[in-house]
Amino acid sequence: MSQTREDPDRALMARIEARDADALAAVQAANASDRLYTVSVDVAVEAQVEAGMRQVRERFGRLDGLVNNAGIADPSGPSLEALTLDAWRRVIDTNLTGMFLCAKHAVAMLRQAPHGAIVNIASTRALQSEPSTEAYAASKGGIVALTHALSMSLAPIRVNAISPGWIDTRDYRKPSALPPPALRPIDHAQHPVGRVGRPDDIAVLTAFLLSQEAGFITGQNFISDGGMTRKMIYAE
């Protein structure tokens, strides 16, 4: 997602979505406005990313902030022995290479902005793992490293990452998607803050990191997980 912002009353947004046209159409229908412009691209394909950024420039003439959020969200996969090279590459190309490509083709516009900023969405899986999550964990760890590398290469453009934990996105699924299982009391109770995360928890942090209120922050990874990565757990 890339966002252009002038002031709160005149915010413009261009949403560049990976290949799910149905989900993109649902977003457009739910937010009908000339301030929202959607482009469907495969973020792992450089020509499509370049074309999408060109459309943003033609539509808005500027870009003040880039939020890299496209990715394959399911961390679980086959065992290492059964993980194919094609499956590995699909996750890495989408989750990590896609962010590199979006930054590469957005940077010319961001350099023209008064206070350009990038926020990359990583994951707590960059820091801790369950079995059979090699491709996903590697992609998210790469995002954290890519973030601090970009913060040095693109300065004074600020580049930060957010590593969400368990975020309940059921209210943001496309209409045709099967509903996920209902959350259980234990799902909330295991978090030190007492609940599973919500999309707004990540959205407000993202907006802050794009804003000039965060003008002295760059190269950082912010963990938003309700305290789970700080929780010591022993099997009983």
N, CA and C of each residue as an Amber inpcrd file, in Angstrom:
protein
   708
   0.8360000  -1.1730000   0.0000000   0.0000000   0.0000000   0.0000000
   0.8770000   1.2300000   0.0000000   0.5920000   2.1590000  -0.8510000
   1.3070000   3.4190000  -0.8250000   0.3200000   4.5350000  -0.5760000
   0.7340000   5.5230000   0.1860000  -0.1860000   6.5330000   0.6440000
   0.3840000   7.9130000   0.3750000  -0.4290000   8.8030000  -0.1800000
  -0.0200000  10.1890000  -0.3130000  -0.8530000  11.0050000   0.6510000
  -0.2030000  11.9040000   1.3630000  -0.9180000  12.6470000   2.3990000
  -0.5420000  14.1220000   2.3150000  -1.5480000  14.9860000   2.3870000
  -1.2900000  16.4190000   2.4910000  -1.7000000  16.9010000   3.8790000
  -2.9690000  16.7420000   4.2340000  -3.4320000  17.0330000   5.5740000
  -4.5950000  16.0970000   5.8570000  -5.0510000  15.9870000   7.1160000
  -6.0750000  14.9950000   7.4440000  -7.3560000  15.1460000   6.6590000
  -7.6750000  16.3570000   6.2110000  -8.9260000  16.5700000   5.4920000
  -8.7870000  16.3380000   4.0030000  -7.5760000  16.1890000   3.5080000
  -7.3670000  16.0440000   2.0750000  -6.5070000  14.8290000   1.7650000
  -6.6040000  13.8200000   2.6270000  -5.7640000  12.6370000   2.4380000
  -6.1430000  11.9070000   1.1560000  -5.1440000  11.5060000   0.4210000
  -5.3230000  10.7100000  -0.7880000  -4.6040000   9.3940000  -0.5810000
  -5.1680000   8.3260000  -1.0960000  -4.5210000   7.0400000  -0.9090000
  -4.5770000   6.2300000  -2.1910000  -3.4620000   5.6470000  -2.5290000
  -3.4090000   4.6900000  -3.6330000  -3.0670000   3.3410000  -3.0350000
  -3.9120000   2.3760000  -3.2690000  -3.6930000   1.0450000  -2.7040000
  -3.2350000   0.1180000  -3.8150000  -2.0350000  -0.3960000  -3.6730000
  -1.4840000  -1.3470000  -4.6390000  -1.5480000  -2.7260000  -3.9880000
  -2.4080000  -3.5660000  -4.5200000  -2.7150000  -4.8470000  -3.9080000
  -2.1160000  -5.9690000  -4.7390000  -1.5940000  -6.9860000  -4.0680000
  -1.1690000  -8.1800000  -4.7930000  -2.3890000  -8.8090000  -5.4590000
  -2.2850000  -9.9310000  -6.0390000  -3.1130000 -10.3840000  -7.1390000
  -4.6000000 -10.5700000  -6.8800000  -5.0820000 -10.4350000  -5.6640000
  -6.4690000 -10.7420000  -5.3540000  -7.3890000  -9.6020000  -5.7730000
  -7.9040000  -9.6840000  -6.9950000  -8.7600000  -8.6240000  -7.5230000
 -10.0870000  -8.5550000  -6.7710000 -10.6040000  -9.6930000  -6.2880000
 -11.8670000  -9.6920000  -5.5510000 -11.7430000  -8.8870000  -4.2600000
 -10.6460000  -9.1090000  -3.5350000 -10.4360000  -8.3680000  -2.2920000
 -10.2890000  -6.8820000  -2.5710000  -9.6160000  -6.5580000  -3.6420000
  -9.4150000  -5.1620000  -4.0050000 -10.7280000  -4.4940000  -4.3590000
 -11.5820000  -5.2050000  -5.0960000 -12.8910000  -4.6660000  -5.4630000
 -13.7500000  -4.4290000  -4.2230000 -13.6390000  -5.3190000  -3.2320000
 -14.4020000  -5.1500000  -1.9970000 -13.9430000  -3.9150000  -1.2400000
 -12.6290000  -3.6810000  -1.2160000 -12.1040000  -2.4750000  -0.5650000
 -12.6180000  -1.2280000  -1.2740000 -12.5850000  -1.2470000  -2.5950000
 -13.0400000  -0.0980000  -3.3690000 -14.5190000   0.1690000  -3.1170000
 -15.3310000  -0.8910000  -3.0860000 -16.7640000  -0.7270000  -2.8800000
 -17.0890000  -0.2010000  -1.4870000 -16.3170000  -0.6380000  -0.5000000
 -16.5750000  -0.2170000   0.8790000 -16.0510000   1.1780000   1.1720000
 -15.1930000   1.7030000   0.3060000 -14.5800000   3.0170000   0.5460000
 -14.6670000   3.8800000  -0.7060000 -15.8660000   3.9410000  -1.2910000
 -16.0340000   4.6880000  -2.5360000 -15.6670000   6.1530000  -2.3270000
 -14.6200000   6.5770000  -3.0120000 -14.1390000   7.9510000  -2.8740000
 -13.1110000   8.2120000  -3.9410000 -13.0570000   9.4650000  -4.4000000
 -12.0100000   9.8040000  -5.3630000 -10.6550000   9.9270000  -4.6830000
 -10.6180000   9.7590000  -3.3660000  -9.3570000   9.7730000  -2.6260000
  -8.7060000   8.3970000  -2.5670000  -9.4350000   7.3820000  -2.9980000
  -8.9060000   6.0220000  -3.0060000  -8.7610000   5.5510000  -4.4440000
  -7.5780000   5.1050000  -4.7720000  -7.2810000   4.6160000  -6.1210000
  -6.6130000   3.2640000  -5.9810000  -7.1340000   2.2560000  -6.6440000
  -6.6160000   0.9020000  -6.4740000  -5.9740000   0.4000000  -7.7580000
  -4.8980000  -0.3440000  -7.5930000  -4.1710000  -0.9530000  -8.6970000
  -3.8450000  -2.3840000  -8.2890000  -4.1540000  -3.3470000  -9.1210000
  -3.8630000  -4.7430000  -8.8200000  -2.5720000  -5.1550000  -9.5170000
  -1.5850000  -5.5670000  -8.7260000  -0.3010000  -6.0110000  -9.2780000
   0.1960000  -7.2170000  -8.5040000   1.1140000  -7.9520000  -9.0960000
   1.8830000  -8.9760000  -8.3980000   3.1750000  -8.3100000  -7.9550000
   3.3470000  -8.1300000  -6.6430000   4.4950000  -7.3770000  -6.1530000
   5.8210000  -8.0900000  -6.4040000   5.7580000  -9.3590000  -6.7710000
   6.9900000 -10.1040000  -7.0670000   7.4520000  -9.9240000  -8.5010000
   6.6810000  -9.2060000  -9.3120000   7.0090000  -8.9960000 -10.7210000
   7.3800000  -7.5250000 -10.9130000   8.6440000  -7.2700000 -11.2210000
   9.1340000  -5.8910000 -11.2460000   8.3780000  -5.0200000 -12.2400000
   8.0850000  -5.5330000 -13.4250000   7.4020000  -4.7210000 -14.4260000
   6.0270000  -4.2650000 -13.9300000   5.3380000  -5.1320000 -13.1820000
   4.0270000  -4.7560000 -12.6700000   4.1420000  -3.7060000 -11.5690000
   5.1320000  -3.8610000 -10.6970000   5.3360000  -2.8630000  -9.6460000
   5.6880000  -1.5080000 -10.2510000   6.5830000  -1.5080000 -11.2160000
   6.9770000  -0.2610000 -11.8730000   5.7730000   0.4040000 -12.5270000
   4.9310000  -0.3910000 -13.1960000   3.7420000   0.1650000 -13.8440000
   2.7610000   0.7110000 -12.8060000   2.6170000   0.0040000 -11.6830000
   1.7210000   0.4820000 -10.6340000   2.1670000   1.8020000 -10.0460000
   3.4620000   1.9390000  -9.7890000   3.9760000   3.2010000  -9.2580000
   3.8330000   4.3230000 -10.2810000   3.9830000   3.9920000 -11.5490000
   3.7840000   5.0010000 -12.5930000   2.3400000   5.5200000 -12.5760000
   1.4010000   4.6160000 -12.3570000   0.0040000   5.0330000 -12.2880000
  -0.2490000   5.9370000 -11.0830000   0.4020000   5.6500000  -9.9710000
   0.2820000   6.5150000  -8.7960000   0.7770000   7.9180000  -9.1240000
   1.9370000   8.0030000  -9.7810000   2.4770000   9.3120000 -10.1490000
   1.5350000  10.0560000 -11.0850000   0.9980000   9.3430000 -12.0670000
   0.1020000   9.9810000 -13.0300000  -1.1980000  10.4390000 -12.3690000
  -1.6710000   9.6830000 -11.4020000  -2.9320000   9.9970000 -10.7340000
  -2.7830000  11.1320000  -9.7350000  -1.7430000  11.0660000  -8.8850000
  -1.6110000  12.0040000  -7.7760000  -0.4650000  12.9970000  -7.9310000
   0.5400000  12.6360000  -8.7160000   1.6640000  13.5360000  -8.9070000
   2.6580000  13.5540000  -7.7630000   2.4390000  12.7430000  -6.7440000
   3.3310000  12.7470000  -5.5930000   3.1250000  11.4940000  -4.7640000
   4.0830000  11.2290000  -3.9050000   3.9830000  10.1110000  -2.9660000
   4.7480000  10.4940000  -1.7160000   4.0610000  10.5300000  -0.5960000
   4.6860000  10.9160000   0.6620000   5.0410000   9.7360000   1.5430000
   4.3330000   8.6230000   1.3910000   4.5960000   7.4750000   2.2490000
   4.2760000   6.1720000   1.5530000   5.0590000   5.1520000   1.8520000
   4.8640000   3.8170000   1.2990000   4.7280000   2.8280000   2.4450000
   3.6570000   2.0440000   2.4390000   3.4710000   0.9710000   3.4110000
   3.5240000  -0.3470000   2.6650000   4.5530000  -1.1310000   2.9100000
   4.7150000  -2.4360000   2.2750000   4.0480000  -3.4940000   3.1440000
   2.8920000  -3.9850000   2.6820000   2.1140000  -4.9190000   3.4840000
   1.7060000  -6.1690000   2.7100000   1.9890000  -6.2210000   1.4110000
   1.6050000  -7.4010000   0.6280000   2.4410000  -8.5990000   1.0380000
   1.8090000  -9.7500000   1.1260000   2.5740000 -10.9350000   1.4810000
   1.6930000 -12.1580000   1.6350000   2.3220000 -13.3210000   1.6180000
   1.6430000 -14.5780000   1.8940000   1.5680000 -14.7140000   3.4000000
   0.3480000 -14.7700000   3.9300000   0.1670000 -14.6110000   5.3700000
   0.2300000 -15.9030000   6.1600000   0.1270000 -17.0450000   5.5190000
   0.0910000 -18.3100000   6.2460000   1.5140000 -18.7850000   6.5420000
   1.9280000 -18.7720000   7.8080000   3.3190000 -19.1560000   8.1090000
   3.5780000 -20.6470000   8.0610000   2.5360000 -21.4580000   8.2140000
   2.7610000 -22.9000000   8.2860000   2.9630000 -23.4910000   6.9030000
   3.7910000 -24.5270000   6.8190000   4.0670000 -25.1590000   5.5420000
   4.4590000 -26.5970000   5.7350000   4.9720000 -27.2280000   4.6960000
   5.4180000 -28.6140000   4.8130000   6.7190000 -28.6930000   5.6140000
   7.0920000 -29.9000000   5.9390000   8.3720000 -30.1030000   6.6060000
   9.5000000 -29.6300000   5.7020000  10.6610000 -29.4190000   6.2860000
  11.8000000 -28.9460000   5.5090000  12.1110000 -29.8950000   4.3580000
  12.0210000 -31.1860000   4.6330000  12.3180000 -32.1660000   3.5870000
  11.3260000 -32.0910000   2.4310000  10.0930000 -31.6750000   2.7190000
   9.0530000 -31.6260000   1.6840000   8.9030000 -30.2440000   1.0640000
   9.6020000 -29.2470000   1.6070000   9.4900000 -27.8810000   1.0850000
  10.2170000 -27.7810000  -0.2540000   9.4740000 -27.4910000  -1.3120000
  10.0870000 -27.4070000  -2.6340000  10.7430000 -26.0490000  -2.8300000
  11.6840000 -26.0060000  -3.7390000  12.3460000 -24.7470000  -4.0380000
  11.3540000 -23.7410000  -4.6040000  10.4100000 -24.1950000  -5.4050000
   9.3990000 -23.2890000  -5.9520000   8.5470000 -22.6720000  -4.8470000
   8.1440000 -23.4930000  -3.8660000   7.3410000 -22.9740000  -2.7510000
   8.1490000 -21.9820000  -1.9090000   9.4260000 -22.3070000  -1.6570000
  10.3100000 -21.3830000  -0.9340000  10.4000000 -20.0510000  -1.6700000
  10.6560000 -20.1100000  -2.9600000  10.8280000 -18.8870000  -3.7400000
   9.5490000 -18.0640000  -3.8020000   8.4020000 -18.7410000  -3.8490000
   7.1380000 -17.9930000  -3.9120000   6.9660000 -17.1240000  -2.6700000
   7.2910000 -17.6660000  -1.4970000   7.1640000 -16.8900000  -0.2640000
   8.2030000 -15.7750000  -0.2200000   9.4490000 -16.0950000  -0.5090000
  10.5080000 -15.0870000  -0.4690000  10.2510000 -13.9890000  -1.5040000
   9.8670000 -14.3880000  -2.7230000   9.6340000 -13.4030000  -3.7810000
   8.4940000 -12.4570000  -3.4330000   7.4260000 -12.9830000  -2.8310000
   6.2810000 -12.1370000  -2.4970000   6.5530000 -11.2980000  -1.2570000
   6.9770000 -11.9510000  -0.1760000   7.0860000 -11.2550000   1.1050000
   8.2870000 -10.3290000   1.1980000   9.4020000 -10.7110000   0.6130000
  10.6400000  -9.9410000   0.7700000  11.0200000  -9.1870000  -0.4990000
  11.1370000  -9.9050000  -1.6170000  11.5130000  -9.2340000  -2.8660000
  10.4750000  -8.1970000  -3.2600000   9.2040000  -8.4880000  -2.9800000
   8.1550000  -7.5100000  -3.2890000   8.3640000  -6.1860000  -2.5810000
   8.8390000  -6.2230000  -1.3460000   9.0910000  -4.9720000  -0.6120000
  10.2800000  -4.2240000  -1.2060000  11.3110000  -4.9760000  -1.5720000
  12.4530000  -4.3530000  -2.2440000  12.0080000  -3.6520000  -3.5280000
  11.1840000  -4.3150000  -4.3300000  10.7540000  -3.7390000  -5.6070000
   9.8680000  -2.5110000  -5.3970000   8.9690000  -2.5790000  -4.4320000
   8.1040000  -1.4200000  -4.1790000   8.9260000  -0.2210000  -3.7150000
   9.8940000  -0.4540000  -2.8300000  10.7550000   0.6380000  -2.3820000
  11.5760000   1.1860000  -3.5440000  12.1250000   0.2900000  -4.3530000
  12.9600000   0.7100000  -5.4870000  12.2110000   1.6330000  -6.4260000
  10.9560000   1.3010000  -6.7190000  10.2210000   2.0770000  -7.7150000
   9.3910000   3.1990000  -7.1060000   9.3630000   3.2920000  -5.7860000
   8.7080000   4.4230000  -5.1300000   9.6880000   5.5100000  -4.7260000
  10.9770000   5.1770000  -4.6560000  11.9270000   6.0780000  -4.0200000
  12.0730000   7.4040000  -4.7570000  11.9420000   7.4090000  -6.0730000
  12.0730000   8.6740000  -6.7990000  11.0080000   9.6670000  -6.3510000
   9.7670000   9.1900000  -6.1770000   8.7090000  10.0780000  -5.6990000
   8.9030000  10.4390000  -4.2350000   9.3410000   9.4910000  -3.4270000
   9.5390000   9.7770000  -2.0040000  10.6290000  10.8160000  -1.7920000
  11.6450000  10.8180000  -2.6400000  12.7120000  11.8200000  -2.5120000
  12.2100000  13.2300000  -2.8110000  11.1370000  13.3390000  -3.5720000
  10.5740000  14.6410000  -3.8920000   9.6200000  15.1420000  -2.8130000
   9.2400000  14.2620000  -1.9040000   8.3220000  14.6420000  -0.8330000
   9.0710000  15.3900000   0.2620000   8.3890000  16.2680000   0.9830000
   9.0700000  16.9910000   2.0630000   9.6040000  16.0690000   3.1550000
   8.8450000  15.0160000   3.4710000   9.2460000  14.1170000   4.5610000
   8.8690000  12.6860000   4.1790000   9.5110000  12.1230000   3.1830000
   9.1890000  10.7780000   2.7300000   9.4550000   9.7260000   3.7950000
   8.6050000   8.6820000   3.8270000   8.7620000   7.6250000   4.8300000
   8.2430000   6.3080000   4.2760000   8.8420000   5.2220000   4.7550000
   8.4340000   3.8730000   4.3880000   8.1970000   3.0790000   5.6670000
   7.1300000   2.2930000   5.6840000   6.8760000   1.3500000   6.7720000
   6.7180000  -0.0390000   6.1610000   7.5380000  -0.9780000   6.6050000
   7.4870000  -2.3660000   6.1500000   6.8340000  -3.2300000   7.2260000
   5.8750000  -4.0490000   6.8170000   5.2050000  -4.9210000   7.7800000
   5.9190000  -6.2700000   7.8060000   6.5730000  -6.5420000   8.9200000
   7.2880000  -7.8070000   9.1180000   6.4040000  -8.7300000   9.9520000
   6.9360000  -9.3510000  10.9760000   6.1690000 -10.2660000  11.8200000
   7.0240000 -10.6630000  13.0070000   6.3690000 -11.0440000  14.1030000
   7.1260000 -11.6030000  15.2230000   7.7810000 -12.9250000  14.8420000
   7.3690000 -13.5180000  13.7120000   8.0320000 -14.7340000  13.2350000
   9.4650000 -14.4590000  12.7770000   9.8330000 -13.1900000  12.6680000
  11.2390000 -12.8590000  12.4300000  12.0890000 -13.1500000  13.6540000
  11.4350000 -13.2920000  14.8150000  12.1420000 -13.4210000  16.0860000
  11.9230000 -14.7600000  16.7680000  10.8450000 -15.4480000  16.4260000
  10.5590000 -16.7330000  17.0710000   9.7650000 -17.5880000  16.0900000
   9.8200000 -18.9070000  16.2480000   9.2420000 -19.7970000  15.2410000
   8.5380000 -20.9890000  15.8510000   7.6600000 -21.5710000  15.0330000
   7.1170000 -22.8980000  15.2350000   7.7010000 -23.7920000  14.1450000
   7.5410000 -25.1010000  14.2570000   8.0950000 -25.9810000  13.2240000
   7.4780000 -25.7270000  11.8440000   8.2540000 -25.9970000  10.8320000
   7.8070000 -25.9580000   9.4260000   7.3720000 -24.5630000   8.9960000
   8.1520000 -23.5650000   9.3870000   7.8620000 -22.1840000   8.9840000
   9.0990000 -21.5170000   8.3780000   9.9750000 -22.3080000   7.7830000
  11.2720000 -21.7860000   7.3370000  11.1380000 -20.6430000   6.3340000
  10.3380000 -20.8140000   5.3040000  10.2330000 -19.7950000   4.2650000
   9.6380000 -18.5050000   4.8250000   8.5840000 -18.6390000   5.6050000
   7.9230000 -17.4650000   6.1610000   8.8460000 -16.7250000   7.1280000
   9.4640000 -17.4680000   8.0460000  10.3540000 -16.8390000   9.0160000
  11.5320000 -16.1560000   8.3280000  12.0950000 -16.8050000   7.3200000
  13.2170000 -16.2070000   6.5940000  12.7950000 -14.9290000   5.8870000
  11.5960000 -14.9350000   5.3080000  11.1330000 -13.7270000   4.6060000
  10.9370000 -12.5730000   5.5790000  10.3880000 -12.8670000   6.7540000
  10.1180000 -11.8030000   7.7160000  11.4000000 -11.3100000   8.3880000
  12.3360000 -12.2290000   8.6470000  13.6350000 -11.7940000   9.1450000
  14.3510000 -10.9290000   8.1280000  14.2120000 -11.2810000   6.8540000
  14.7990000 -10.4700000   5.7940000  14.2160000  -9.0740000   5.7370000
  12.9250000  -8.9510000   6.0270000  12.2910000  -7.6340000   6.0180000
  12.9020000  -6.7340000   7.0910000  13.1470000  -7.2990000   8.2710000
  13.7580000  -6.5010000   9.3460000  15.1370000  -6.0090000   8.9210000
  15.9360000  -6.8850000   8.3140000  17.2670000  -6.4880000   7.8550000
  17.1840000  -5.5110000   6.6900000  16.2770000  -5.7630000   5.7590000
  16.0910000  -4.8450000   4.6350000  15.7220000  -3.4600000   5.1320000
  14.9180000  -3.4160000   6.1860000  14.4670000  -2.1270000   6.7240000
  15.6390000  -1.2800000   7.1970000  16.5300000  -1.8600000   7.9910000
  17.6280000  -1.0070000   8.4810000  18.6290000  -0.7010000   7.3770000
  18.7580000  -1.5940000   6.3800000  19.6290000  -1.2780000   5.2470000
  19.0650000  -0.1080000   4.4400000  17.7720000  -0.1440000   4.1610000
  17.1450000   0.9460000   3.4110000  17.2050000   2.2650000   4.1780000
  17.1000000   2.1920000   5.4940000  17.1230000   3.4360000   6.2740000
  18.4490000   4.1660000   6.1300000  19.5200000   3.4160000   5.8890000
  20.8130000   4.0420000   5.6610000  20.9700000   4.4850000   4.1990000
  20.5580000   3.6500000   3.2780000  20.7440000   3.9430000   1.8570000
  19.8580000   5.0740000   1.3750000  18.6590000   5.1980000   1.9350000
  17.6810000   6.1700000   1.4280000  17.5900000   7.4250000   2.2790000
  18.3660000   7.5190000   3.3560000  18.3090000   8.7090000   4.2120000
  18.4430000   9.9860000   3.3800000  17.6420000  11.0180000   3.6990000
  16.8240000  11.2090000   4.9040000  15.4140000  10.6280000   4.8570000
  15.0580000   9.8680000   3.8050000  13.7950000   9.1290000   3.8600000
  13.8660000   8.1820000   5.0520000  12.8480000   8.1900000   5.8790000
  12.8390000   7.3240000   7.0570000  12.2290000   5.9700000   6.6880000
  12.8190000   4.8970000   7.1950000  12.3390000   3.5390000   6.9200000
  12.2740000   2.7720000   8.2320000  11.0840000   2.2950000   8.5720000
  10.8940000   1.5150000   9.7880000  10.0680000   0.2750000   9.4860000
  10.0850000  -0.6720000  10.4150000   9.3000000  -1.8980000  10.2830000
   8.4050000  -2.0740000  11.4980000   7.3020000  -2.7730000  11.2840000
   6.4140000  -3.1920000  12.3690000   6.3180000  -4.7090000  12.3100000
   6.4770000  -5.3540000  13.4540000   6.3270000  -6.8030000  13.5450000
   5.0800000  -7.1220000  14.3650000   3.9550000  -7.3450000  13.6950000
   2.7390000  -7.6840000  14.4330000   2.7950000  -9.1150000  14.9610000
   2.0640000  -9.3500000  16.0360000   1.8150000 -10.6980000  16.5120000
   0.5010000 -11.1980000  15.9330000  -0.3220000 -11.8010000  16.7820000
  -1.6090000 -12.3490000  16.3580000  -2.5940000 -11.1980000  16.1830000
  -2.9820000 -10.9420000  14.9460000  -3.9380000  -9.8920000  14.6340000
  -5.1860000 -10.5300000  14.0240000  -6.3310000 -10.2850000  14.6260000
  -7.5970000 -10.8510000  14.1460000  -8.1400000  -9.9830000  13.0140000
  -8.0630000 -10.4810000  11.7970000  -8.4810000  -9.7130000  10.6130000
  -9.8120000 -10.1940000  10.0580000 -10.6040000 -10.9100000  10.8310000
 -11.8330000 -11.5010000  10.2930000 -12.7830000 -10.4580000   9.7040000
 -12.8180000  -9.2710000  10.2550000 -13.7260000  -8.2340000   9.7450000
 -13.2240000  -7.5920000   8.4620000 -12.0240000  -7.9510000   8.0270000
 -11.4350000  -7.3400000   6.8370000 -11.2580000  -8.3590000   5.7060000
 -11.8310000  -9.5420000   5.8540000 -11.7210000 -10.5570000   4.8170000
 -12.6990000 -10.2570000   3.6900000 -12.3440000 -10.6720000   2.4710000
 -13.2460000 -10.4430000   1.3430000 -14.5170000 -11.2700000   1.5370000
 -15.6510000 -10.8130000   0.9640000 -16.9360000 -11.4730000   1.2180000
 -16.9500000 -12.9610000   0.8880000 -16.1970000 -13.3970000  -0.1170000
 -16.2290000 -14.7940000  -0.5330000 -15.3490000 -15.7050000   0.3240000
 -14.5730000 -15.1390000   1.2260000 -13.6540000 -15.9420000   2.0440000
 -14.4210000 -16.7100000   3.1160000 -13.9640000 -17.9180000   3.4070000
 -14.5700000 -18.6900000   4.4770000 -14.2490000 -18.0360000   5.8190000
 -15.2330000 -17.9840000   6.7260000 -14.9560000 -17.3650000   8.0320000
 -13.9660000 -18.2030000   8.8240000 -13.0550000 -17.5610000   9.5190000
 -12.0990000 -18.3110000  10.3510000 -12.7900000 -18.8380000  11.6030000
 -12.1760000 -19.7750000  12.3070000 -12.7630000 -20.2630000  13.5640000
 -12.9340000 -19.1260000  14.5640000 -13.9660000 -19.2330000  15.3760000
 -14.2130000 -18.2120000  16.3880000 -13.0660000 -18.1730000  17.3920000
 -12.7540000 -16.9870000  17.8570000 -11.7310000 -16.8520000  18.8860000
 -12.2430000 -17.4190000  20.2070000 -11.3460000 -18.0500000  20.9620000
 -11.6810000 -18.6440000  22.2400000 -11.1850000 -17.7540000  23.3710000
 -11.7750000 -17.8660000  24.5560000 -11.2730000 -17.0780000  25.6910000
  -9.7790000 -17.2550000  25.9160000  -9.2580000 -18.4920000  25.7180000
  -7.8300000 -18.7260000  25.9480000  -6.9650000 -17.9750000  24.9420000
  -7.5090000 -17.7260000  23.7330000  -6.7490000 -16.9840000  22.7310000
  -6.4440000 -15.5780000  23.2290000  -7.4300000 -14.9760000  23.8610000
  -7.2320000 -13.6350000  24.4210000  -6.4070000 -13.6890000  25.7060000
  -6.7420000 -14.6450000  26.5740000  -6.1370000 -14.6780000  27.9090000
  -4.6470000 -14.9470000  27.8760000  -4.1470000 -15.6510000  26.8510000
  -2.7190000 -15.9500000  26.8210000  -1.8670000 -14.7190000  26.5170000
  -2.4830000 -13.6520000  26.0380000  -1.7410000 -12.4230000  25.7810000
  -1.6190000 -11.6150000  27.0660000  -0.4420000 -11.1250000  27.3970000
  -0.3060000 -10.3090000  28.6060000  -1.2480000  -9.1090000  28.6610000
  -1.6140000  -8.5490000  27.5120000  -2.5470000  -7.4160000  27.5200000
  -3.9960000  -7.8600000  27.6240000  -4.2540000  -9.1740000  27.5300000
  -5.5940000  -9.6920000  27.7430000  -6.4600000  -9.8480000  26.5110000
  -5.8900000  -9.6560000  25.3210000  -6.6920000  -9.8170000  24.1080000
  -5.7900000 -10.0600000  22.9130000  -6.4050000 -10.6300000  21.8660000
  -5.7560000 -10.7520000  20.5700000  -5.6990000  -9.3710000  19.9170000
  -4.7260000  -9.1610000  19.0490000  -4.5780000  -7.8670000  18.3990000
  -5.6660000  -7.5720000  17.3780000  -5.8340000  -6.2940000  17.0790000
  -6.7990000  -5.8330000  16.0800000  -6.0640000  -5.0480000  14.9950000
  -6.5910000  -5.0130000  13.7700000  -5.9270000  -4.2420000  12.7120000
  -5.6460000  -2.7970000  13.0950000  -6.5460000  -2.1900000  13.8600000
  -6.3180000  -0.7940000  14.2540000  -5.0650000  -0.6270000  15.0980000
  -4.6850000  -1.6850000  15.8330000  -3.4520000  -1.6030000  16.6280000
  -2.2480000  -1.3540000  15.7200000  -2.2510000  -1.9800000  14.5510000
  -1.1570000  -1.8150000  13.6000000  -1.3370000  -0.5360000  12.7930000
  -2.5840000  -0.2060000  12.4750000  -2.8440000   0.9840000  11.6580000
  -2.3940000   2.2650000  12.3520000  -2.6840000   2.3850000  13.6490000
  -2.3080000   3.6300000  14.3380000  -0.7980000   3.7570000  14.4580000
  -0.1010000   2.6270000  14.6530000   1.3520000   2.6650000  14.7190000
   1.9440000   3.0090000  13.3540000   1.3490000   2.4560000  12.3000000
   1.7990000   2.7700000  10.9450000   1.6350000   4.2550000  10.6510000
   0.4610000   4.7970000  10.9770000   0.2100000   6.2240000  10.7300000
   1.2010000   7.0920000  11.4970000   1.5040000   6.6980000  12.7270000
   2.4830000   7.4540000  13.5110000   3.8540000   7.4350000  12.8480000
   4.2980000   6.2700000  12.4040000   5.6320000   6.1610000  11.8100000
   5.7330000   6.8930000  10.4820000   4.6220000   7.0640000   9.7830000
   4.6250000   7.8560000   8.5490000   4.6440000   9.3510000   8.8300000
   4.1590000   9.7440000   9.9980000   3.9750000  11.1570000  10.2990000
   5.2700000  11.8080000  10.7750000   5.2560000  13.1290000  10.7800000
   6.4200000  13.8600000  11.2660000   6.5610000  13.8110000  12.7730000
   5.5490000  13.3130000  13.4620000   5.7030000  13.0800000  14.8930000
   6.7790000  12.0310000  15.1610000   7.0290000  11.1840000  14.1740000
   8.0770000  10.1650000  14.2720000   9.3190000  10.5850000  13.4880000
   9.4990000  11.8690000  13.3260000  10.5650000  12.3810000  12.4750000
  11.9770000  12.0660000  12.9250000  12.1560000  11.5950000  14.1630000
  13.4950000  11.2570000  14.6710000  13.6760000   9.7470000  14.7820000
  12.7990000   8.9860000  14.1390000  12.8400000   7.5250000  14.2390000
  13.0750000   6.9280000  12.8580000  14.1180000   6.1370000  12.7170000
  14.3540000   5.4210000  11.4580000  15.1920000   4.1750000  11.7260000
  15.0330000   3.1720000  10.8660000  15.8080000   1.9470000  10.9620000
  15.3660000   1.0030000  12.0610000  14.1740000   1.2090000  12.6150000
  13.7360000   0.4440000  13.7840000  12.6720000  -0.5990000  13.4240000
  12.5690000  -1.6060000  14.2690000  11.5280000  -2.6290000  14.1570000
  10.6710000  -2.5830000  15.4140000   9.4020000  -2.2520000  15.2470000
   8.4960000  -2.1010000  16.3820000   7.6350000  -3.3530000  16.5150000
   7.7210000  -4.0130000  17.6640000   6.9720000  -5.2370000  17.9140000
   5.6370000  -4.8710000  18.5550000   4.5500000  -5.2760000  17.8990000
   3.2010000  -5.0300000  18.4240000   2.5000000  -6.3790000  18.5320000
   2.6170000  -7.0060000  19.6940000   2.1590000  -8.3920000  19.8330000
   1.4850000  -8.6710000  21.1630000   1.0860000  -7.6310000  21.8760000
   0.4370000  -7.8470000  23.1660000   1.3480000  -8.4380000  24.2210000
   2.6470000  -8.3740000  23.9870000   3.6180000  -8.8580000  24.9660000
   4.0420000 -10.2970000  24.7980000   3.5810000 -10.9730000  23.7310000
   3.8160000 -12.4150000  23.6230000   5.2920000 -12.7850000  23.4480000
   6.0640000 -11.9730000  22.7480000   7.4790000 -12.3280000  22.5710000
   8.2930000 -12.1160000  23.8430000   7.7040000 -11.4750000  24.8530000
   8.3770000 -11.2980000  26.1480000   7.8990000 -12.3060000  27.1740000
   7.0130000 -13.2050000  26.7800000   6.4030000 -14.1230000  27.7250000
   7.1970000 -15.4410000  27.7680000   7.6450000 -15.8360000  28.9450000
   8.3450000 -17.0960000  29.0990000   7.2960000 -18.2070000  29.2720000
   7.3780000 -19.2290000  28.4110000   6.3840000 -20.2960000  28.4110000
   7.0940000 -21.6280000  28.6250000   6.6380000 -22.3900000  29.6170000
   7.1450000 -23.7400000  29.8500000   6.0240000 -24.7450000  29.6290000
   6.3350000 -25.8770000  29.0130000   5.3420000 -26.9420000  28.8750000
   5.0710000 -27.5410000  30.2520000   3.7930000 -27.7430000  30.5670000
   3.4330000 -28.2950000  31.8740000   3.3730000 -29.8170000  31.8320000
